Amino acid sequence: MVNQIVVRIAAERIMSGGLNPKTEKTYVIDDVTNEDYKQAIEDYILANTEGV
């Protein structure tokens, strides 16, 4: 089970070009290693991006 708050925070950072707190580089979806979270973040981004 994924925590939706974590999903939202990660997705918002990815969409806004925010930093990955571990690497201090731009956060990208490939930084997420847990497949359940990766899928949930992708779904969140698709649901919250206009024109997609």
TORMINU-390177 format. One line per field, with one value per residue: x, y, z of N, C-alpha, C, CB in turn. Coordinates in Angstrom, 3 decimals. Each point is the difference from the previous one (the first is absolute). Glycine has a CB too. Layout:
n_east <- c(X	...)
n_north <- c(Y	...)
n_up <- c(Z	...)
ca_east <- c(X	...)
ca_north <- c(Y	...)
ca_up <- c(Z	...)
c_east <- c(X	...)
c_north <- c(Y	...)
c_up <- c(Z	...)
cb_east <- c(X	...)
cb_north <- c(Y	...)
cb_up <- c(Z	...)
END
This chain:
n_east <- c(0.847	1.527	-0.010	-2.543	2.479	2.046	-1.726	0.168	3.111	0.641	-1.939	1.223	2.957	-0.880	-1.398	2.538	2.533	-0.221	2.867	-0.576	-0.386	2.240	1.294	-0.416	-1.737	-2.559	-1.660	0.649	-2.628	3.090	-0.391	-2.176	2.222	-3.247	-0.726	-1.857	1.320	-0.050	-3.138	-0.456	1.660	-1.603	-2.722	0.952	0.763	-2.764	-1.606	1.660	0.254	-2.407	-0.224	-0.365)
n_north <- c(-1.177	2.180	1.599	1.093	1.513	-1.421	0.736	3.057	0.131	-1.351	1.792	2.741	-0.860	-0.723	2.757	1.831	-1.562	-1.373	-0.565	-3.118	1.241	-1.878	2.246	2.990	-1.181	1.595	-1.900	-1.940	-1.537	-0.941	0.928	-2.569	-2.582	-0.250	-1.523	1.569	2.756	-0.436	-0.203	2.558	1.913	-0.851	0.744	2.918	0.709	-0.818	1.795	2.780	0.273	2.330	-2.347	-3.168)
n_up <- c(0.000	-2.083	2.765	-2.222	1.498	-1.955	-2.542	0.591	0.302	-2.728	-1.708	0.999	-0.810	-2.943	-0.531	0.885	-1.778	3.319	0.219	-0.413	3.306	-1.548	-1.797	1.486	-2.967	-0.643	2.256	-2.781	0.762	0.503	3.250	0.057	0.910	0.418	-3.084	2.092	-0.699	-3.127	0.004	1.794	-1.938	-2.582	1.364	0.756	-2.947	-1.209	2.036	-0.687	-3.548	-0.748	-2.257	1.391)
ca_east <- c(-0.847	0.795	-0.465	-0.380	0.681	1.335	-0.193	-0.272	1.211	0.972	-0.514	0.082	1.411	0.362	-0.674	0.486	1.446	0.628	1.188	-0.048	0.702	1.161	1.085	0.066	-0.166	-1.407	-0.730	-0.620	-0.745	0.934	0.578	-0.876	0.367	-1.111	-0.908	-1.344	0.021	0.248	-1.270	-0.913	0.459	-0.347	-1.451	-0.291	0.436	-0.938	-1.304	0.087	0.630	-0.963	0.313	0.520)
ca_north <- c(1.177	1.222	1.163	0.992	1.264	-0.158	0.016	1.380	0.800	-0.399	0.389	1.458	0.344	-0.393	0.882	1.369	0.041	0.127	-0.805	-1.259	0.291	-0.880	0.275	1.443	0.234	0.075	-1.237	-0.622	-1.218	-1.129	-0.016	-0.809	-1.398	-0.874	-0.062	0.425	1.457	0.536	-0.059	0.949	1.346	0.175	0.187	1.332	0.991	-0.047	0.512	1.415	0.788	0.395	-0.346	-1.373)
ca_up <- c(0.000	-0.107	0.741	-1.010	0.288	-0.571	-1.453	-0.407	0.181	-1.027	-1.311	-0.105	-0.203	-1.362	-0.947	0.112	-0.179	1.316	0.263	0.728	1.250	0.175	-0.942	-0.246	-1.437	-0.383	0.267	-1.171	0.348	0.099	1.343	0.850	-0.233	0.370	-1.150	0.402	0.081	-1.338	-0.721	0.625	-0.369	-1.413	-0.066	0.544	-0.983	-1.125	0.430	0.391	-1.062	-1.018	-1.373	-0.122)
c_east <- c(0.893	-0.653	-0.265	0.642	1.407	-0.074	-0.188	1.258	1.020	-0.453	0.088	1.442	0.434	-0.597	0.564	1.508	0.758	1.168	-0.336	0.798	1.234	1.180	0.239	0.004	-1.489	-0.645	-0.661	-0.638	0.928	0.709	-0.822	0.262	-1.113	-1.052	-1.421	-0.084	0.195	-1.302	-0.993	0.375	-0.325	-1.491	-0.390	0.364	-0.943	-1.347	0.022	0.757	-1.030	0.483	0.569	-1.159)
c_north <- c(1.242	1.125	1.110	1.364	-0.031	0.062	1.431	0.857	-0.325	0.454	1.509	0.451	-0.330	0.978	1.420	0.119	0.174	-0.949	-1.288	0.230	-0.878	0.416	1.481	0.334	0.050	-1.370	-0.484	-1.310	-1.211	-0.057	-0.867	-1.466	-0.977	0.052	0.453	1.527	0.626	0.038	1.017	1.437	0.278	0.264	1.391	1.071	0.034	0.614	1.507	0.866	0.309	-0.432	-1.385	-0.951)
c_up <- c(0.000	0.788	-1.013	0.239	-0.586	-1.516	-0.483	0.085	-1.089	-1.380	-0.190	-0.219	-1.428	-1.003	0.029	-0.208	1.299	0.178	0.732	1.280	0.220	-0.870	-0.235	-1.493	-0.293	0.157	-1.289	0.426	0.153	1.351	0.957	-0.310	0.345	-1.109	0.338	0.071	-1.368	-0.797	0.558	-0.359	-1.455	-0.165	0.496	-1.015	-1.181	0.363	0.270	-1.001	-1.068	-1.386	-0.195	0.063)
cb_east <- c(-1.857	0.827	1.310	-2.146	-1.355	0.712	-1.028	-2.363	-0.409	0.660	-1.539	-2.016	0.457	0.121	-2.052	-1.874	-0.397	-2.184	1.339	-0.221	-2.180	-1.562	-0.529	1.239	2.198	0.495	-0.402	1.678	-1.988	0.325	0.925	-1.773	2.337	0.437	1.382	-0.293	0.902	2.367	0.400	-0.375	1.842	1.901	-0.331	0.401	2.364	1.149	-0.477	-0.094	2.244	-0.716	0.369	2.200)
cb_north <- c(-1.245	-0.716	-0.659	-1.214	0.299	-1.389	-2.301	-0.250	0.079	-1.978	-1.979	0.212	-0.420	-2.416	-1.387	0.437	0.928	0.703	2.087	-1.443	0.709	-1.851	-2.143	0.249	-1.163	1.881	0.693	1.075	0.920	0.142	2.292	1.828	0.634	0.369	-1.865	-2.148	-0.162	-0.885	-2.430	-1.620	-0.123	-1.500	-2.470	-0.836	-0.329	-2.055	-2.243	-0.754	-1.059	1.953	2.357	0.622)
cb_up <- c(1.226	-2.260	2.103	-0.269	2.114	1.971	0.079	0.785	2.484	1.392	0.019	1.482	2.442	0.703	0.266	1.553	-2.232	0.906	0.071	-2.138	0.939	0.554	-1.071	2.151	-0.562	-1.611	2.410	-1.563	-1.222	-2.460	-0.412	0.088	0.452	2.489	-0.884	1.294	2.313	0.057	-0.484	1.881	1.703	-0.648	0.333	2.337	0.709	-0.827	0.979	2.343	0.456	1.426	-0.341	1.048)
END
